[in-house]
């Protein structure tokens, strides 16, 4: 069970429990009352911060603003729980994770409503995220009972080699705001399957979903101390506390490349096992023989899922000269149809997460236009208080434009024309990032050839989604280190050990 301490105190105090999941109009029941969630401070004088709905700017909830003492206390509890959890059978850990999967699906409507409210994304995107997030619990419930290993005779004879995998220890998890459920479960699930205990710091913009997931894990049978959630507005202090603690043996971070570099510097001092899922600058390549209808549909998903606020989001769209006019016309028409607004009003494109994000994207588009780009298509925005930005298509974009070099993280689609494949690949790969890419082509062989020459960890061929719990998620270059999902995701939370056994005949 997650606990909190008052700043300056080292005595753990259980968090107050209450239900806060909002009533969903489409739900058959109201929010759960007995399956309560830790959301408030134990004392009125303890520090707190508010969580805001970016679509309405209304305050949703108040949560603990924890600091160094609370971060250390969370490690105390996770470390105390590690021996017991790591020694449970793989089957037991599997059963707990499977139950967590079932509970997430049971509460998917309430969870989707919560995500839509604190994150701002549409209800459709939120519902899809809940299902995707739950799948990590199911996938790693199955991987938990297949830990793998090896046994064989040493080449020189005289001994046998036994290879096994053991949990790395207490793992510090740091997750972003854009997928508050999926980014948490994508880390928690393999860690628990491997036998690790975890301390989790969710983003200050979206802590409520992480707390809801923690509540479900408690209900699923996760023992006290195995999953500790620390909410805070002082991320550097909390995370540094964990990285300096010798009991923490793993850090897994999803966020910007700049912050990832800083964490790697800190991790290097302790030779700490580190996984980094960092920024992206995903290209979309559309060839001359592509199915334009499919390319438009796929690019809409790749670009505008979660309003473009995703590390895998299409950032640069490269369209062959021969089909550029048709693609831009059809793509632009679809962009103009997008319904921008709060999720509760049926919006399919929600707000940006903060006013700072809105200002940043506005500046980026203004600069691109000043450099010669043209706004060819744009959706309408509501007269609302939230941080809304109109989905926008930019054409006549110079291949060297600044907007193509930086991660947009919003609903803006710059289009660049191409005709020479070698020059295309030079432009596509001329970036420090290499997380995701997308290729649309009528010739699968050509699409595969292009995909293999693009410097990205994941390439979608004729589809606008690359993420799947059964596939290794991660990037090349400065887009990160390590992989999440698949068997690789489990290995990120394990150490390999071998025993050499005398075997004289």
C-alpha positions as CSV (number, residue, x, y, z in Angstrom):
1,X,0.0,0.0,0.0
2,X,1.3,3.4,-0.9
3,X,2.1,5.6,2.1
4,X,3.2,9.2,2.6
5,X,5.1,11.2,5.2
6,X,4.9,14.7,6.2
7,X,7.8,16.7,4.8
8,X,10.6,16.6,7.4
9,X,9.3,13.4,9.1
10,X,10.7,9.9,8.6
11,X,7.8,8.2,10.1
12,X,5.5,6.7,7.4
13,X,1.9,7.6,7.8
14,X,-0.8,5.8,5.7
15,X,-2.4,8.1,3.1
16,X,-6.0,8.9,3.5
17,X,-8.2,6.9,1.2
18,X,-11.1,8.1,-0.8
19,X,-12.6,7.5,-4.2
20,X,-12.2,10.2,-6.8
21,X,-12.8,8.5,-10.1
22,X,-15.5,10.7,-11.9
23,X,-18.8,9.4,-12.9
24,X,-18.9,8.6,-16.5
25,X,-22.2,9.2,-18.4
26,X,-21.8,6.0,-20.3
27,X,-21.0,3.9,-17.2
28,X,-23.6,1.6,-15.7
29,X,-22.4,2.3,-12.2
30,X,-20.9,5.4,-10.5
31,X,-17.4,5.6,-9.2
32,X,-16.2,2.8,-6.9
33,X,-16.7,3.6,-3.3
34,X,-14.9,0.6,-1.6
35,X,-12.0,0.3,-4.1
36,X,-10.6,3.6,-2.8
37,X,-7.5,5.4,-4.0
38,X,-4.8,7.2,-2.0
39,X,-5.1,10.8,-3.0
40,X,-4.8,13.1,0.0
41,X,-2.3,14.1,2.6
42,X,-2.5,12.6,6.0
43,X,-2.5,16.1,7.7
44,X,-4.0,19.4,6.7
45,X,-0.6,21.2,7.1
46,X,1.3,18.9,4.8
47,X,2.3,20.3,1.4
48,X,-0.1,19.7,-1.5
49,X,-0.5,20.7,-5.1
50,X,-3.5,20.8,-7.4
51,X,-4.2,18.8,-10.6
52,X,-5.9,20.9,-13.3
53,X,-8.1,19.9,-16.2
54,X,-6.3,21.4,-19.2
55,X,-9.5,21.6,-21.2
56,X,-11.4,23.8,-18.7
57,X,-8.6,24.9,-16.3
58,X,-10.7,23.7,-13.4
59,X,-9.0,22.1,-10.4
60,X,-9.8,18.3,-10.3
61,X,-8.0,17.2,-7.1
62,X,-5.4,18.0,-4.5
63,X,-2.6,15.6,-3.9
64,X,0.5,15.3,-1.7
65,X,3.5,17.4,-2.8
66,X,6.2,15.0,-1.5
67,X,9.9,15.7,-1.2
68,X,13.2,14.1,-0.2
69,X,12.0,12.6,3.1
70,X,8.9,11.0,1.4
71,X,11.1,9.7,-1.4
72,X,13.5,8.1,1.0
73,X,10.7,6.6,3.0
74,X,9.2,5.0,-0.2
75,X,12.6,3.3,-0.8
76,X,12.5,2.1,2.8
77,X,9.3,0.3,2.2
78,X,10.2,-1.0,-1.3
79,X,13.5,-2.4,0.0
80,X,11.7,-4.0,3.0
81,X,9.2,-5.7,0.6
82,X,11.8,-6.8,-2.0
83,X,13.0,-10.0,-0.3
84,X,9.4,-11.3,0.1
85,X,8.2,-10.3,-3.3
86,X,11.3,-11.6,-5.2
87,X,11.0,-15.0,-3.5
88,X,7.3,-15.5,-4.5
89,X,6.8,-18.0,-7.2
90,X,6.6,-16.8,-10.8
91,X,3.1,-18.3,-10.9
92,X,2.0,-16.2,-8.0
93,X,3.3,-13.0,-9.6
94,X,1.7,-14.0,-12.8
95,X,-1.7,-14.4,-11.1
96,X,-1.5,-11.0,-9.5
97,X,-0.6,-9.3,-12.8
98,X,-3.4,-11.2,-14.6
99,X,-5.9,-10.0,-11.9
100,X,-4.6,-6.4,-12.4
101,X,-5.4,-6.7,-16.1
102,X,-8.9,-7.9,-15.4
103,X,-9.5,-5.1,-12.9
104,X,-8.3,-2.4,-15.3
105,X,-10.8,-3.7,-17.9
106,X,-13.5,-3.8,-15.3
107,X,-12.9,-0.1,-14.5
108,X,-12.0,1.0,-18.0
109,X,-14.9,3.5,-18.4
110,X,-14.0,5.3,-15.1
111,X,-10.3,5.2,-15.9
112,X,-10.9,6.6,-19.4
113,X,-12.9,9.4,-17.9
114,X,-10.2,10.1,-15.4
115,X,-7.5,10.2,-18.1
116,X,-9.6,12.4,-20.3
117,X,-10.1,14.9,-17.5
118,X,-6.5,15.2,-16.1
119,X,-4.7,14.8,-19.5
120,X,-7.3,16.4,-21.8
121,X,-7.2,13.7,-24.5
122,X,-10.4,12.6,-26.1
123,X,-12.5,9.8,-24.6
124,X,-11.8,7.6,-27.5
125,X,-8.0,8.0,-27.1
126,X,-8.4,7.6,-23.3
127,X,-10.4,4.4,-23.7
128,X,-7.8,3.0,-26.1
129,X,-5.0,3.9,-23.7
130,X,-6.7,2.0,-20.9
131,X,-6.9,-1.2,-23.0
132,X,-3.3,-0.8,-24.2
133,X,-2.1,-0.1,-20.6
134,X,-4.0,-3.2,-19.3
135,X,-2.4,-5.4,-22.0
136,X,1.0,-4.9,-20.3
137,X,-0.3,-6.6,-17.2
138,X,-1.6,-9.5,-19.3
139,X,1.5,-9.8,-21.4
140,X,3.9,-9.8,-18.5
141,X,1.7,-12.1,-16.5
142,X,2.5,-14.6,-19.2
143,X,6.2,-13.7,-19.4
144,X,6.5,-14.0,-15.6
145,X,6.2,-17.8,-15.9
146,X,8.7,-18.0,-18.8
147,X,11.8,-16.6,-17.2
148,X,14.1,-18.5,-19.5
149,X,17.7,-19.6,-18.8
150,X,20.2,-22.0,-20.2
151,X,22.1,-25.2,-19.3
152,X,24.9,-26.9,-21.1
153,X,28.4,-28.5,-21.0
154,X,31.4,-26.2,-21.0
155,X,33.3,-26.6,-24.3
156,X,36.4,-27.8,-22.5
157,X,34.4,-30.4,-20.6
158,X,34.7,-31.0,-16.8
159,X,31.9,-28.6,-15.9
160,X,28.3,-27.6,-16.6
161,X,27.0,-24.1,-17.0
162,X,23.7,-23.1,-15.5
163,X,22.4,-19.6,-16.5
164,X,19.5,-17.9,-14.8
165,X,18.0,-14.5,-14.4
166,X,17.3,-12.7,-11.1
167,X,15.5,-9.5,-10.2
168,X,17.7,-6.4,-10.3
169,X,16.3,-5.0,-7.1
170,X,14.4,-1.8,-6.2
171,X,13.5,0.0,-9.4
172,X,12.9,3.8,-9.7
173,X,10.3,4.5,-12.4
174,X,9.7,8.0,-13.8
175,X,6.8,8.5,-16.2
176,X,5.4,11.4,-18.3
177,X,2.0,13.0,-18.5
178,X,1.0,12.1,-22.1
179,X,0.1,8.4,-21.5
180,X,-0.4,8.4,-17.7
181,X,-1.7,4.8,-17.5
182,X,0.3,3.1,-20.3
183,X,3.6,4.6,-19.3
184,X,3.1,3.4,-15.7
185,X,2.0,-0.1,-16.6
186,X,4.7,-0.6,-19.3
187,X,7.3,-0.2,-16.5
188,X,5.4,-1.6,-13.5
189,X,4.3,-4.9,-15.2
190,X,7.8,-6.2,-16.2
191,X,9.3,-5.0,-12.9
192,X,6.8,-7.0,-10.9
193,X,7.0,-10.0,-13.2
194,X,10.8,-10.1,-12.7
195,X,10.4,-9.9,-8.9
196,X,11.4,-6.3,-8.4
197,X,9.7,-3.7,-6.2
198,X,9.2,-0.2,-7.5
199,X,9.0,3.4,-6.5
200,X,7.1,5.4,-9.1
201,X,7.1,9.2,-9.7
202,X,4.3,10.1,-12.1
203,X,4.2,13.5,-13.8
204,X,2.8,16.3,-11.7
205,X,0.3,17.1,-14.5
206,X,-1.3,13.7,-14.3
207,X,-0.7,11.9,-11.0
208,X,-4.3,10.7,-10.5
209,X,-4.2,7.9,-13.1
210,X,-1.0,6.5,-11.5
211,X,-2.7,6.5,-8.1
212,X,-5.7,4.7,-9.6
213,X,-3.4,2.1,-11.1
214,X,-1.8,1.7,-7.7
215,X,-5.2,1.2,-6.1
216,X,-6.0,-1.6,-8.6
217,X,-2.7,-3.3,-7.9
218,X,-3.5,-3.3,-4.2
219,X,-6.8,-4.9,-5.0
220,X,-5.1,-7.4,-7.3
221,X,-3.0,-8.6,-4.3
222,X,0.2,-6.7,-4.6
223,X,1.7,-6.6,-1.0
224,X,2.5,-3.4,0.9
225,X,5.7,-1.7,-0.2
226,X,5.9,-3.5,-3.6
227,X,4.5,-0.5,-5.5
228,X,5.1,3.0,-4.0
229,X,3.8,6.1,-5.7
230,X,5.4,9.4,-4.8
231,X,3.6,12.5,-6.2
232,X,5.6,15.7,-6.3
233,X,6.2,19.0,-8.0
234,X,9.9,18.7,-7.2
235,X,10.9,15.9,-9.6
236,X,14.7,16.6,-9.5
237,X,14.8,16.3,-5.7
238,X,12.8,13.1,-5.5
239,X,14.5,11.4,-8.4
240,X,18.0,12.4,-7.3
241,X,17.2,11.0,-3.9
242,X,16.5,7.6,-5.5
243,X,19.5,7.7,-7.8
244,X,21.8,8.3,-4.8
245,X,20.3,5.6,-2.7
246,X,22.4,2.4,-2.9
247,X,19.3,0.2,-2.4
248,X,17.9,1.5,-5.8
249,X,19.5,-0.7,-8.5
250,X,17.5,0.4,-11.5
251,X,16.1,3.5,-13.1
252,X,13.6,3.5,-15.9
253,X,12.7,6.9,-17.4
254,X,10.4,8.1,-20.1
255,X,10.6,11.8,-21.1
256,X,12.7,14.3,-22.9
257,X,16.2,13.6,-24.1
258,X,17.5,16.6,-22.2
259,X,16.3,15.2,-18.8
260,X,17.4,11.7,-19.9
261,X,21.0,12.9,-20.4
262,X,21.0,14.5,-17.0
263,X,19.7,11.2,-15.4
264,X,22.3,9.2,-17.2
265,X,25.1,11.4,-15.8
266,X,23.7,10.7,-12.3
267,X,23.3,7.0,-13.0
268,X,26.9,6.7,-14.3
269,X,28.3,7.7,-10.9
270,X,26.8,4.6,-9.4
271,X,27.0,2.4,-12.5
272,X,23.2,2.2,-12.1
273,X,21.3,0.0,-14.5
274,X,19.4,2.5,-16.7
275,X,16.6,2.3,-19.3
276,X,15.8,5.5,-21.2
277,X,12.8,6.1,-23.5
278,X,13.5,9.6,-24.8
279,X,12.4,12.0,-27.5
280,X,11.5,11.4,-31.1
281,X,11.3,13.1,-34.5
282,X,9.3,10.6,-36.4
283,X,9.2,10.9,-40.2
284,X,6.3,9.7,-42.4
285,X,7.4,8.7,-45.9
286,X,4.8,8.4,-48.7
287,X,5.9,6.9,-52.0
288,X,4.6,7.6,-55.5
289,X,2.7,4.3,-55.6
290,X,1.2,4.5,-52.1
291,X,-2.5,3.9,-51.6
292,X,-3.4,7.6,-50.8
293,X,-6.5,6.7,-48.9
294,X,-4.6,4.4,-46.6
295,X,-1.7,6.8,-46.4
296,X,-4.0,9.6,-45.3
297,X,-5.8,7.4,-42.7
298,X,-2.5,6.1,-41.3
299,X,-0.9,9.6,-41.2
300,X,-3.9,11.0,-39.3
301,X,-3.4,8.3,-36.6
302,X,0.4,8.7,-36.5
303,X,0.1,12.5,-36.3
304,X,-3.0,13.3,-34.3
305,X,-3.4,10.4,-31.8
306,X,-3.4,12.2,-28.4
307,X,-3.4,15.5,-30.2
308,X,0.2,14.8,-31.5
309,X,1.5,14.7,-27.9
310,X,3.3,11.4,-28.2
311,X,7.0,10.6,-28.7
312,X,6.0,8.3,-31.6
313,X,3.9,11.0,-33.3
314,X,4.6,11.9,-36.9
315,X,6.8,15.0,-36.8
316,X,7.7,15.3,-40.5
317,X,5.7,14.2,-43.5
318,X,7.7,13.5,-46.7
319,X,5.4,13.1,-49.7
320,X,6.6,12.1,-53.2
321,X,6.1,14.9,-55.8
322,X,3.9,12.7,-58.0
323,X,1.2,12.3,-55.3
324,X,1.8,15.5,-53.3
325,X,-1.2,17.5,-54.5
326,X,-3.7,14.6,-54.0
327,X,-2.3,13.7,-50.6
328,X,-2.2,17.3,-49.2
329,X,-5.8,17.9,-50.4
330,X,-7.2,14.8,-48.9
331,X,-5.1,14.9,-45.8
332,X,-6.0,18.6,-45.3
333,X,-9.7,17.9,-45.7
334,X,-9.5,15.3,-42.9
335,X,-7.6,17.7,-40.7
336,X,-10.3,20.4,-41.2
337,X,-12.9,17.9,-40.0
338,X,-11.2,17.3,-36.6
339,X,-13.4,18.2,-33.7
340,X,-11.4,20.3,-31.3
341,X,-12.7,20.6,-27.8
342,X,-13.1,19.1,-24.3
343,X,-13.6,15.4,-24.2
344,X,-16.9,15.7,-22.4
345,X,-18.2,17.8,-25.4
346,X,-17.2,15.1,-27.9
347,X,-13.9,16.6,-28.9
348,X,-11.5,14.3,-30.8
349,X,-8.6,16.6,-30.3
350,X,-8.1,17.9,-26.8
351,X,-6.0,20.7,-25.4
352,X,-2.3,20.9,-25.1
353,X,-1.2,20.0,-21.6
354,X,-0.1,23.4,-20.4
355,X,0.0,27.1,-21.3
356,X,3.8,26.8,-21.9
357,X,3.2,24.0,-24.5
358,X,0.6,26.2,-26.2
359,X,3.0,29.1,-26.4
360,X,5.9,26.9,-27.6
361,X,3.9,25.5,-30.5
362,X,2.5,28.9,-31.5
363,X,6.1,30.2,-31.7
364,X,7.2,27.2,-33.8
365,X,4.5,27.6,-36.3
366,X,5.0,31.4,-36.5
367,X,8.7,30.9,-37.1
368,X,8.0,28.3,-39.8
369,X,5.6,30.7,-41.6
370,X,8.2,33.4,-41.3
371,X,10.7,31.1,-43.0
372,X,8.4,30.5,-45.9
373,X,6.0,27.8,-44.9
374,X,2.3,28.1,-45.7
375,X,-0.7,27.1,-43.6
376,X,-2.7,25.2,-46.1
377,X,-5.4,23.6,-43.9
378,X,-6.5,24.2,-40.3
379,X,-9.3,22.9,-38.0
380,X,-11.4,25.2,-35.9
381,X,-10.9,25.7,-32.2
382,X,-13.6,26.2,-29.6
383,X,-14.2,29.4,-27.7
384,X,-13.0,27.7,-24.5
385,X,-10.7,28.4,-21.5
386,X,-8.4,25.4,-22.2
387,X,-5.0,25.2,-24.0
388,X,-6.4,24.4,-27.4
389,X,-4.4,24.7,-30.6
390,X,-5.9,24.2,-34.0
391,X,-4.7,21.1,-35.9
392,X,-2.6,22.6,-38.7
393,X,-1.1,21.5,-42.0
394,X,2.1,23.3,-43.2
395,X,3.2,23.1,-46.8
396,X,6.1,24.7,-48.7
397,X,8.3,23.7,-45.7
398,X,12.0,24.1,-46.3
399,X,13.8,20.7,-45.7
400,X,16.1,22.6,-43.3
401,X,13.3,24.4,-41.4
402,X,13.7,24.5,-37.6
403,X,10.2,22.9,-37.1
404,X,11.5,19.7,-38.7
405,X,14.5,19.4,-36.3
406,X,12.6,19.8,-33.0
407,X,9.9,17.5,-31.6
408,X,6.7,19.4,-32.1
409,X,4.6,17.5,-29.6
410,X,1.3,19.0,-30.8
411,X,-1.2,18.9,-33.7
412,X,1.0,20.5,-36.4
413,X,1.8,18.5,-39.6
414,X,4.7,19.9,-41.7
415,X,4.8,18.5,-45.3
416,X,8.0,18.3,-47.3
417,X,8.1,17.1,-51.0
418,X,10.7,14.6,-52.2
419,X,11.6,12.8,-55.5
420,X,15.1,11.2,-55.0
421,X,15.2,8.3,-52.6
422,X,18.8,8.8,-51.5
423,X,18.2,12.5,-50.7
424,X,15.0,11.6,-48.9
425,X,16.9,9.2,-46.7
426,X,19.6,11.8,-46.0
427,X,16.9,14.2,-44.8
428,X,15.0,11.6,-42.8
429,X,18.1,10.4,-41.0
430,X,19.6,13.9,-40.4
431,X,18.5,14.1,-36.8
432,X,19.8,13.1,-33.4
433,X,16.6,11.1,-32.8
434,X,15.6,7.7,-34.0
435,X,12.5,6.4,-32.2
436,X,9.8,5.8,-34.7
437,X,9.1,6.1,-38.4
438,X,6.3,5.3,-40.9
439,X,6.4,4.3,-44.5
440,X,3.4,4.1,-46.9
441,X,4.0,2.4,-50.2
442,X,2.2,0.1,-52.6
443,X,5.4,-1.9,-53.0
444,X,6.1,-3.8,-49.9
445,X,9.6,-4.6,-51.0
446,X,10.3,-0.9,-51.4
447,X,8.7,-0.1,-48.1
448,X,10.9,-2.7,-46.3
449,X,14.0,-1.4,-48.1
450,X,13.2,2.1,-46.9
451,X,12.3,0.9,-43.4
452,X,15.6,-0.9,-43.0
453,X,17.6,2.2,-44.1
454,X,15.8,4.5,-41.7
455,X,17.6,5.0,-38.5
456,X,14.7,4.3,-36.1
457,X,14.0,1.6,-33.5
458,X,10.5,1.1,-34.8
459,X,9.1,1.5,-38.3
460,X,5.4,1.2,-39.2
461,X,4.8,-0.2,-42.7
462,X,1.5,0.9,-44.1
463,X,0.1,1.6,-40.6
464,X,0.1,4.5,-38.3
465,X,0.7,2.7,-35.0
466,X,4.0,1.0,-33.9
467,X,3.3,0.2,-30.2
468,X,2.4,-3.2,-29.0
469,X,3.1,-4.9,-25.6
470,X,4.5,-8.0,-27.5
471,X,7.0,-5.8,-29.4
472,X,10.3,-4.2,-28.2
473,X,9.5,-0.5,-27.8
474,X,12.6,1.8,-28.0
475,X,14.8,3.9,-30.2
476,X,18.2,4.5,-31.7
477,X,20.7,7.4,-31.2
478,X,19.5,9.9,-28.7
479,X,16.0,8.5,-28.5
480,X,17.0,6.2,-25.7
481,X,18.6,3.1,-24.3
482,X,17.0,-0.3,-23.8
483,X,13.6,-1.6,-24.7
484,X,10.1,-1.9,-23.1
485,X,7.6,-4.6,-23.9
486,X,8.3,-8.1,-25.4
487,X,10.8,-10.4,-23.7
488,X,13.3,-7.5,-23.8
489,X,11.1,-5.6,-21.4
490,X,11.4,-8.3,-18.7
491,X,15.2,-8.5,-19.2
492,X,15.5,-4.8,-18.4
493,X,14.6,-5.6,-14.8
494,X,16.8,-8.7,-14.4
495,X,20.4,-9.5,-13.9
496,X,22.0,-12.5,-15.6
497,X,23.8,-15.0,-13.4
498,X,25.5,-18.2,-14.2
499,X,26.7,-21.1,-12.0
500,X,29.6,-23.3,-13.2
501,X,29.3,-26.7,-11.6
502,X,32.2,-29.2,-11.4
503,X,31.3,-32.3,-13.5
504,X,34.2,-34.7,-13.4
505,X,33.4,-38.2,-14.6
